[in-house]
Amino acid sequence: MADEIDLANEIAERHTSEALRAALSAATGPRRPVNATGRCRSCKEEIESERLLGDPTADLCGFCAAEAEEIAAKRRRTGR
């Protein structure tokens, strides 16, 4: 009887773990890889170390990121 209960607990724990993993994955979205080069994909300059420490997946330097955000905000305002 104890073996059946242990087996049932293991199965329940496995299902709970899989459900939590799926929920976290859905909540955080797909993971981006760490920027291994440390270079901006737009201007090819080195990305600021503070920026990479805060977000290792950053693929734009601070200047290019601000510029991209400004363009995106303008598109949101104008609908284009």
KOLTORFI-475204 format. One record per residue: residue number from 1; x, y, z of N, C-alpha, C, CB in turn. Coordinates in nm, 4 decimals, decimal comma. Glycine has a CB too. Layout:
BEGIN
<nr NUM; n_X X; n_Y Y; n_Z Z; ca_X X; ca_Y Y; ca_Z Z; c_X X; c_Y Y; c_Z Z; cb_X X; cb_Y Y; cb_Z Z>
...
//
This chain:
BEGIN
<nr 1; n_X 0,0825; n_Y -0,1205; n_Z 0,0000; ca_X 0,0000; ca_Y 0,0000; ca_Z 0,0000; c_X 0,0866; c_Y 0,1266; c_Z 0,0000; cb_X -0,0937; cb_Y 0,0000; cb_Z 0,1217>
<nr 2; n_X 0,1925; n_Y 0,1270; n_Z 0,0794; ca_X 0,2790; ca_Y 0,2443; ca_Z 0,0874; c_X 0,3459; c_Y 0,2705; c_Z -0,0471; cb_X 0,3852; cb_Y 0,2259; cb_Z 0,1971>
<nr 3; n_X 0,3831; n_Y 0,1656; n_Z -0,1201; ca_X 0,4453; ca_Y 0,1828; ca_Z -0,2510; c_X 0,3502; c_Y 0,2497; c_Z -0,3491; cb_X 0,4908; cb_Y 0,0481; cb_Z -0,3060>
<nr 4; n_X 0,2229; n_Y 0,2144; n_Z -0,3432; ca_X 0,1230; ca_Y 0,2754; ca_Z -0,4314; c_X 0,1067; c_Y 0,4241; c_Z -0,3999; cb_X -0,0124; cb_Y 0,2029; cb_Z -0,4178>
<nr 5; n_X 0,1094; n_Y 0,4565; n_Z -0,2729; ca_X 0,0959; ca_Y 0,5965; ca_Z -0,2312; c_X 0,2190; c_Y 0,6751; c_Z -0,2743; cb_X 0,0758; cb_Y 0,6071; cb_Z -0,0776>
<nr 6; n_X 0,3371; n_Y 0,6165; n_Z -0,2558; ca_X 0,4601; ca_Y 0,6828; ca_Z -0,2996; c_X 0,4595; c_Y 0,7062; c_Z -0,4498; cb_X 0,5824; cb_Y 0,5999; cb_Z -0,2602>
<nr 7; n_X 0,4164; n_Y 0,6069; n_Z -0,5250; ca_X 0,4101; ca_Y 0,6191; ca_Z -0,6703; c_X 0,3112; c_Y 0,7282; c_Z -0,7100; cb_X 0,3704; cb_Y 0,4847; cb_Z -0,7345>
<nr 8; n_X 0,1976; n_Y 0,7317; n_Z -0,6451; ca_X 0,0971; ca_Y 0,8344; ca_Z -0,6737; c_X 0,1514; c_Y 0,9736; c_Z -0,6428; cb_X -0,0311; cb_Y 0,8084; cb_Z -0,5927>
<nr 9; n_X 0,2262; n_Y 0,9881; n_Z -0,5323; ca_X 0,2868; ca_Y 1,1171; ca_Z -0,4971; c_X 0,3901; c_Y 1,1594; c_Z -0,6007; cb_X 0,3520; cb_Y 1,1097; cb_Z -0,3585>
<nr 10; n_X 0,4726; n_Y 1,0658; n_Z -0,6465; ca_X 0,5728; ca_Y 1,0971; ca_Z -0,7488; c_X 0,5068; c_Y 1,1440; c_Z -0,8776; cb_X 0,6608; cb_Y 0,9750; cb_Z -0,7768>
<nr 11; n_X 0,4008; n_Y 1,0756; n_Z -0,9174; ca_X 0,3288; ca_Y 1,1143; ca_Z -1,0396; c_X 0,2662; c_Y 1,2526; c_Z -1,0236; cb_X 0,2196; cb_Y 1,0101; cb_Z -1,0736>
<nr 12; n_X 0,2055; n_Y 1,2774; n_Z -0,9081; ca_X 0,1443; ca_Y 1,4080; ca_Z -0,8828; c_X 0,2492; c_Y 1,5189; c_Z -0,8844; cb_X 0,0702; cb_Y 1,4073; cb_Z -0,7482>
<nr 13; n_X 0,3663; n_Y 1,4938; n_Z -0,8231; ca_X 0,4733; ca_Y 1,5928; ca_Z -0,8220; c_X 0,5242; c_Y 1,6200; c_Z -0,9637; cb_X 0,5886; cb_Y 1,5456; cb_Z -0,7323>
<nr 14; n_X 0,5372; n_Y 1,5159; n_Z -1,0443; ca_X 0,5837; ca_Y 1,5314; ca_Z -1,1819; c_X 0,4851; c_Y 1,6160; c_Z -1,2620; cb_X 0,6027; cb_Y 1,3938; cb_Z -1,2485>
<nr 15; n_X 0,3556; n_Y 1,5869; n_Z -1,2465; ca_X 0,2533; ca_Y 1,6638; ca_Z -1,3189; c_X 0,2525; c_Y 1,8099; c_Z -1,2741; cb_X 0,1139; cb_Y 1,6015; cb_Z -1,2975>
<nr 16; n_X 0,2660; n_Y 1,8313; n_Z -1,1437; ca_X 0,2687; ca_Y 1,9673; ca_Z -1,0910; c_X 0,3898; c_Y 2,0430; c_Z -1,1454; cb_X 0,2711; cb_Y 1,9656; cb_Z -0,9368>
<nr 17; n_X 0,5051; n_Y 1,9768; n_Z -1,1457; ca_X 0,6272; ca_Y 2,0386; ca_Z -1,1973; c_X 0,6134; c_Y 2,0736; c_Z -1,3445; cb_X 0,7464; cb_Y 1,9459; cb_Z -1,1768>
<nr 18; n_X 0,5587; n_Y 1,9836; n_Z -1,4243; ca_X 0,5393; ca_Y 2,0093; ca_Z -1,5672; c_X 0,4412; c_Y 2,1241; c_Z -1,5892; cb_X 0,4892; cb_Y 1,8827; cb_Z -1,6381>
<nr 19; n_X 0,3351; n_Y 2,1290; n_Z -1,5095; ca_X 0,2362; ca_Y 2,2359; ca_Z -1,5223; c_X 0,2976; c_Y 2,3715; c_Z -1,4863; cb_X 0,1143; cb_Y 2,2072; cb_Z -1,4327>
<nr 20; n_X 0,3785; n_Y 2,3752; n_Z -1,3797; ca_X 0,4442; ca_Y 2,4997; ca_Z -1,3418; c_X 0,5413; c_Y 2,5454; c_Z -1,4493; cb_X 0,5171; cb_Y 2,4830; cb_Z -1,2091>
<nr 21; n_X 0,6189; n_Y 2,4521; n_Z -1,5038; ca_X 0,7139; ca_Y 2,4857; ca_Z -1,6094; c_X 0,6410; c_Y 2,5426; c_Z -1,7311; cb_X 0,7961; cb_Y 2,3619; cb_Z -1,6494>
<nr 22; n_X 0,5286; n_Y 2,4800; n_Z -1,7677; ca_X 0,4513; ca_Y 2,5280; ca_Z -1,8826; c_X 0,3932; c_Y 2,6669; c_Z -1,8561; cb_X 0,3384; cb_Y 2,4293; cb_Z -1,9159>
<nr 23; n_X 0,3435; n_Y 2,6880; n_Z -1,7342; ca_X 0,2860; ca_Y 2,8179; ca_Z -1,6998; c_X 0,3925; c_Y 2,9273; c_Z -1,7001; cb_X 0,2180; cb_Y 2,8112; cb_Z -1,5627>
<nr 24; n_X 0,5096; n_Y 2,8984; n_Z -1,6448; ca_X 0,6178; ca_Y 2,9969; ca_Z -1,6449; c_X 0,6648; c_Y 3,0272; c_Z -1,7858; cb_X 0,7347; cb_Y 2,9477; cb_Z -1,5608>
<nr 25; n_X 0,6737; n_Y 2,9254; n_Z -1,8676; ca_X 0,7160; ca_Y 2,9452; ca_Z -2,0057; c_X 0,6158; c_Y 3,0318; c_Z -2,0805; cb_X 0,7330; cb_Y 2,8106; cb_Z -2,0765>
<nr 26; n_X 0,4872; n_Y 3,0069; n_Z -2,0582; ca_X 0,3836; ca_Y 3,0863; ca_Z -2,1251; c_X 0,3846; c_Y 3,2304; c_Z -2,0748; cb_X 0,2448; cb_Y 3,0235; cb_Z -2,1027>
<nr 27; n_X 0,4128; n_Y 3,2492; n_Z -1,9463; ca_X 0,4115; ca_Y 3,3831; ca_Z -1,8880; c_X 0,5314; c_Y 3,4660; c_Z -1,9322; cb_X 0,4084; cb_Y 3,3739; cb_Z -1,7368>
<nr 28; n_X 0,6461; n_Y 3,4039; n_Z -1,9465; ca_X 0,7670; ca_Y 3,4783; ca_Z -1,9806; c_X 0,7924; c_Y 3,4834; c_Z -2,1296; cb_X 0,8854; cb_Y 3,4178; cb_Z -1,9121>
<nr 29; n_X 0,7263; n_Y 3,4000; n_Z -2,2062; ca_X 0,7466; ca_Y 3,3978; ca_Z -2,3504; c_X 0,8752; c_Y 3,3262; c_Z -2,3866; cb_X 0,7483; cb_Y 3,5391; cb_Z -2,4060>
<nr 30; n_X 0,9031; n_Y 3,3219; n_Z -2,5139; ca_X 1,0244; ca_Y 3,2518; ca_Z -2,5551; c_X 1,1483; c_Y 3,3261; c_Z -2,5063; cb_X 1,0284; cb_Y 3,2362; cb_Z -2,7080>
<nr 31; n_X 1,2461; n_Y 3,2507; n_Z -2,4649; ca_X 1,3701; ca_Y 3,3104; ca_Z -2,4152; c_X 1,4611; c_Y 3,3460; c_Z -2,5312; cb_X 1,4420; cb_Y 3,2149; cb_Z -2,3183>
<nr 32; n_X 1,5212; n_Y 3,4621; n_Z -2,5212; ca_X 1,6179; ca_Y 3,5027; ca_Z -2,6222; c_X 1,7563; c_Y 3,4622; c_Z -2,5741; cb_X 1,6104; cb_Y 3,6564; cb_Z -2,6500>
<nr 33; n_X 1,8429; n_Y 3,4321; n_Z -2,6673; ca_X 1,9789; ca_Y 3,3950; ca_Z -2,6264; c_X 2,0570; c_Y 3,5154; c_Z -2,5752; cb_X 2,0536; cb_Y 3,3308; cb_Z -2,7431>
<nr 34; n_X 2,1541; n_Y 3,4874; n_Z -2,4919; ca_X 2,2428; ca_Y 3,5919; ca_Z -2,4416; c_X 2,3226; c_Y 3,6480; c_Z -2,5590; cb_X 2,3379; cb_Y 3,5369; cb_Z -2,3300>
<nr 35; n_X 2,3440; n_Y 3,7784; n_Z -2,5591; ca_X 2,4209; ca_Y 3,8425; ca_Z -2,6651; c_X 2,5678; c_Y 3,8083; c_Z -2,6442; cb_X 2,3985; cb_Y 3,9976; cb_Z -2,6664>
<nr 36; n_X 2,6167; n_Y 3,7100; n_Z -2,7177; ca_X 2,7532; ca_Y 3,6607; ca_Z -2,6998; c_X 2,8572; c_Y 3,7568; c_Z -2,7558; cb_X 2,7686; cb_Y 3,5255; cb_Z -2,7657>
<nr 37; n_X 2,8202; n_Y 3,8379; n_Z -2,8544; ca_X 2,9181; ca_Y 3,9263; ca_Z -2,9174; c_X 2,9351; c_Y 4,0564; c_Z -2,8417; cb_X 2,8776; cb_Y 3,9556; cb_Z -3,0598>
<nr 38; n_X 2,8285; n_Y 4,1018; n_Z -2,7742; ca_X 2,8349; ca_Y 4,2303; ca_Z -2,7052; c_X 2,8313; c_Y 4,3481; c_Z -2,8004; cb_X 2,9591; cb_Y 4,2374; cb_Z -2,6218>
<nr 39; n_X 2,7943; n_Y 4,3231; n_Z -2,9259; ca_X 2,7882; ca_Y 4,4281; ca_Z -3,0278; c_X 2,6433; c_Y 4,4595; c_Z -3,0624; cb_X 2,8655; cb_Y 4,3859; cb_Z -3,1546>
<nr 40; n_X 2,6159; n_Y 4,5841; n_Z -3,0897; ca_X 2,4836; ca_Y 4,6293; ca_Z -3,1309; c_X 2,4536; c_Y 4,5761; c_Z -3,2705; cb_X 2,4742; cb_Y 4,7842; cb_Z -3,1278>
<nr 41; n_X 2,3349; n_Y 4,5212; n_Z -3,2889; ca_X 2,3006; ca_Y 4,4663; ca_Z -3,4205; c_X 2,2719; c_Y 4,5769; c_Z -3,5222; cb_X 2,1792; cb_Y 4,3737; cb_Z -3,4091>
<nr 42; n_X 2,2514; n_Y 4,6992; n_Z -3,4753; ca_X 2,2226; ca_Y 4,8093; ca_Z -3,5661; c_X 2,3500; c_Y 4,8836; c_Z -3,6081; cb_X 2,1249; cb_Y 4,9061; cb_Z -3,5009>
<nr 43; n_X 2,4226; n_Y 4,9365; n_Z -3,5101; ca_X 2,5404; ca_Y 5,0189; ca_Z -3,5434; c_X 2,6722; c_Y 4,9431; c_Z -3,5311; cb_X 2,5448; cb_Y 5,1408; cb_Z -3,4538>
<nr 44; n_X 2,6674; n_Y 4,8222; n_Z -3,4792; ca_X 2,7859; ca_Y 4,7350; ca_Z -3,4633; c_X 2,8853; c_Y 4,7845; c_Z -3,3591; cb_X 2,8570; cb_Y 4,7215; cb_Z -3,5954>
<nr 45; n_X 2,8492; n_Y 4,8894; n_Z -3,2846; ca_X 2,9351; ca_Y 4,9363; ca_Z -3,1757; c_X 2,9172; c_Y 4,8447; c_Z -3,0555; cb_X 2,9025; cb_Y 5,0840; cb_Z -3,1380>
<nr 46; n_X 3,0092; n_Y 4,8551; n_Z -2,9607; ca_X 3,0015; ca_Y 4,7734; ca_Z -2,8404; c_X 2,8852; c_Y 4,8204; c_Z -2,7533; cb_X 3,1345; cb_Y 4,7792; cb_Z -2,7617>
<nr 47; n_X 2,8080; n_Y 4,7259; n_Z -2,7013; ca_X 2,6965; ca_Y 4,7589; ca_Z -2,6123; c_X 2,7527; c_Y 4,7886; c_Z -2,4742; cb_X 2,5917; cb_Y 4,6426; cb_Z -2,6062>
<nr 48; n_X 2,6990; n_Y 4,8910; n_Z -2,4084; ca_X 2,7455; ca_Y 4,9322; ca_Z -2,2769; c_X 2,7395; c_Y 4,8148; c_Z -2,1799; cb_X 2,6621; cb_Y 5,0500; cb_Z -2,2243>
<nr 49; n_X 2,8446; n_Y 4,7987; n_Z -2,0989; ca_X 2,8508; ca_Y 4,6855; ca_Z -2,0059; c_X 2,7370; c_Y 4,6908; c_Z -1,9043; cb_X 2,9858; cb_Y 4,6836; cb_Z -1,9332>
<nr 50; n_X 2,6982; n_Y 4,8114; n_Z -1,8609; ca_X 2,5865; ca_Y 4,8236; ca_Z -1,7655; c_X 2,4578; c_Y 4,7709; c_Z -1,8274; cb_X 2,5678; cb_Y 4,9708; cb_Z -1,7212>
<nr 51; n_X 2,4422; n_Y 4,7990; n_Z -1,9545; ca_X 2,3215; ca_Y 4,7537; ca_Z -2,0261; c_X 2,3191; c_Y 4,6011; c_Z -2,0350; cb_X 2,3156; cb_Y 4,8158; cb_Z -2,1686>
<nr 52; n_X 2,4336; n_Y 4,5419; n_Z -2,0676; ca_X 2,4397; ca_Y 4,3958; ca_Z -2,0779; c_X 2,4266; c_Y 4,3292; c_Z -1,9417; cb_X 2,5701; cb_Y 4,3529; cb_Z -2,1439>
<nr 53; n_X 2,4763; n_Y 4,3945; n_Z -1,8370; ca_X 2,4584; ca_Y 4,3395; ca_Z -1,7027; c_X 2,3113; c_Y 4,3389; c_Z -1,6651; cb_X 2,5394; cb_Y 4,4199; cb_Z -1,5996>
<nr 54; n_X 2,2402; n_Y 4,4440; n_Z -1,7013; ca_X 2,0970; ca_Y 4,4524; ca_Z -1,6715; c_X 2,0137; c_Y 4,3612; c_Z -1,7584; cb_X 2,0492; cb_Y 4,5936; cb_Z -1,6879>
<nr 55; n_X 2,0552; n_Y 4,3422; n_Z -1,8838; ca_X 1,9822; ca_Y 4,2565; ca_Z -1,9771; c_X 2,0820; c_Y 4,1882; c_Z -2,0697; cb_X 1,8776; cb_Y 4,3385; cb_Z -2,0590>
<nr 56; n_X 2,1250; n_Y 4,0666; n_Z -2,0341; ca_X 2,2248; ca_Y 3,9962; ca_Z -2,1154; c_X 2,1772; c_Y 3,9642; c_Z -2,2570; cb_X 2,2642; cb_Y 3,8686; cb_Z -2,0468>
<nr 57; n_X 2,0465; n_Y 3,9780; n_Z -2,2826; ca_X 1,9945; ca_Y 3,9491; ca_Z -2,4162; c_X 1,9856; c_Y 4,0743; c_Z -2,5031; cb_X 1,8575; cb_Y 3,8842; cb_Z -2,4057>
<nr 58; n_X 2,0249; n_Y 4,1898; n_Z -2,4473; ca_X 2,0163; ca_Y 4,3158; ca_Z -2,5227; c_X 2,0953; c_Y 4,3042; c_Z -2,6523; cb_X 2,0690; cb_Y 4,4349; cb_Z -2,4381>
<nr 59; n_X 2,0319; n_Y 4,3416; n_Z -2,7620; ca_X 2,1019; ca_Y 4,3347; ca_Z -2,8902; c_X 2,1166; c_Y 4,4725; c_Z -2,9543; cb_X 2,0283; cb_Y 4,2411; cb_Z -2,9851>
<nr 60; n_X 2,0774; n_Y 4,5763; n_Z -2,8793; ca_X 2,0959; ca_Y 4,7140; ca_Z -2,9250; c_X 2,1679; c_Y 4,7933; c_Z -2,8165; cb_X 1,9593; cb_Y 4,7801; cb_Z -2,9604>
<nr 61; n_X 2,2549; n_Y 4,8851; n_Z -2,8570; ca_X 2,3187; ca_Y 4,9742; ca_Z -2,7602; c_X 2,2128; c_Y 5,0724; c_Z -2,7097; cb_X 2,4414; cb_Y 5,0504; cb_Z -2,8240>
<nr 62; n_X 2,2465; n_Y 5,1491; n_Z -2,6086; ca_X 2,1503; ca_Y 5,2422; ca_Z -2,5508; c_X 2,0979; c_Y 5,3429; c_Z -2,6510; cb_X 2,2124; cb_Y 5,3145; cb_Z -2,4358>
<nr 63; n_X 2,1869; n_Y 5,3987; n_Z -2,7326; ca_X 2,1465; ca_Y 5,4972; ca_Z -2,8320; c_X 2,0490; c_Y 5,4368; c_Z -2,9335; cb_X 2,2695; cb_Y 5,5532; cb_Z -2,9038>
<nr 64; n_X 2,0845; n_Y 5,3203; n_Z -2,9897; ca_X 1,9995; ca_Y 5,2573; ca_Z -3,0910; c_X 1,8670; c_Y 5,2100; c_Z -3,0304; cb_X 2,0730; cb_Y 5,1389; cb_Z -3,1561>
<nr 65; n_X 1,8710; n_Y 5,1641; n_Z -2,9049; ca_X 1,7476; ca_Y 5,1214; ca_Z -2,8386; c_X 1,6538; c_Y 5,2401; c_Z -2,8185; cb_X 1,7791; cb_Y 5,0547; cb_Z -2,7032>
<nr 66; n_X 1,7091; n_Y 5,3549; n_Z -2,7780; ca_X 1,6271; ca_Y 5,4750; ca_Z -2,7605; c_X 1,5684; c_Y 5,5203; c_Z -2,8937; cb_X 1,7102; cb_Y 5,5885; cb_Z -2,6981>
<nr 67; n_X 1,6504; n_Y 5,5128; n_Z -2,9976; ca_X 1,6041; ca_Y 5,5504; ca_Z -3,1306; c_X 1,4923; c_Y 5,4561; c_Z -3,1782; cb_X 1,7217; cb_Y 5,5489; cb_Z -3,2304>
<nr 68; n_X 1,5102; n_Y 5,3269; n_Z -3,1560; ca_X 1,4088; ca_Y 5,2289; ca_Z -3,1960; c_X 1,2791; c_Y 5,2496; c_Z -3,1182; cb_X 1,4609; cb_Y 5,0859; cb_Z -3,1747>
<nr 69; n_X 1,2905; n_Y 5,2818; n_Z -2,9899; ca_X 1,1716; ca_Y 5,3072; ca_Z -2,9082; c_X 1,1003; c_Y 5,4327; c_Z -2,9549; cb_X 1,2093; cb_Y 5,3201; cb_Z -2,7602>
<nr 70; n_X 1,1753; n_Y 5,5351; n_Z -2,9926; ca_X 1,1155; ca_Y 5,6590; ca_Z -3,0433; c_X 1,0378; c_Y 5,6318; c_Z -3,1724; cb_X 1,2248; cb_Y 5,7660; cb_Z -3,0680>
<nr 71; n_X 1,0951; n_Y 5,5525; n_Z -3,2614; ca_X 1,0274; ca_Y 5,5168; ca_Z -3,3867; c_X 0,9015; c_Y 5,4358; c_Z -3,3588; cb_X 1,1220; cb_Y 5,4373; cb_Z -3,4787>
<nr 72; n_X 0,9115; n_Y 5,3401; n_Z -3,2653; ca_X 0,7952; ca_Y 5,2572; ca_Z -3,2308; c_X 0,6846; c_Y 5,3422; c_Z -3,1688; cb_X 0,8360; cb_Y 5,1445; cb_Z -3,1337>
<nr 73; n_X 0,7214; n_Y 5,4372; n_Z -3,0826; ca_X 0,6219; ca_Y 5,5249; ca_Z -3,0206; c_X 0,5530; c_Y 5,6112; c_Z -3,1256; cb_X 0,6874; cb_Y 5,6140; cb_Z -2,9137>
<nr 74; n_X 0,6305; n_Y 5,6606; n_Z -3,2207; ca_X 0,5727; ca_Y 5,7417; ca_Z -3,3281; c_X 0,4753; c_Y 5,6583; c_Z -3,4107; cb_X 0,6839; cb_Y 5,7998; cb_Z -3,4187>
<nr 75; n_X 0,5120; n_Y 5,5339; n_Z -3,4395; ca_X 0,4216; ca_Y 5,4456; ca_Z -3,5142; c_X 0,2929; c_Y 5,4179; c_Z -3,4373; cb_X 0,4915; cb_Y 5,3139; cb_Z -3,5467>
<nr 76; n_X 0,3059; n_Y 5,4001; n_Z -3,3049; ca_X 0,1859; ca_Y 5,3770; ca_Z -3,2244; c_X 0,0943; c_Y 5,4990; c_Z -3,2264; cb_X 0,2243; cb_Y 5,3424; cb_Z -3,0800>
<nr 77; n_X 0,1554; n_Y 5,6186; n_Z -3,2208; ca_X 0,0753; ca_Y 5,7419; ca_Z -3,2216; c_X 0,0065; c_Y 5,7649; c_Z -3,3552; cb_X 0,1628; cb_Y 5,8615; cb_Z -3,1885>
<nr 78; n_X 0,0778; n_Y 5,7374; n_Z -3,4640; ca_X 0,0232; ca_Y 5,7660; ca_Z -3,5966; c_X -0,0491; c_Y 5,6476; c_Z -3,6589; cb_X 0,1331; cb_Y 5,8103; cb_Z -3,6879>
<nr 79; n_X -0,0348; n_Y 5,5322; n_Z -3,5994; ca_X -0,1028; ca_Y 5,4136; ca_Z -3,6528; c_X -0,0318; c_Y 5,3526; c_Z -3,7729; cb_X -0,2439; cb_Y 5,4490; cb_Z -3,6915>
<nr 80; n_X 0,0945; n_Y 5,3857; n_Z -3,7926; ca_X 0,1710; ca_Y 5,3286; ca_Z -3,9046; c_X 0,2850; c_Y 5,2456; c_Z -3,8558; cb_X 0,2232; cb_Y 5,4372; cb_Z -3,9955>
//
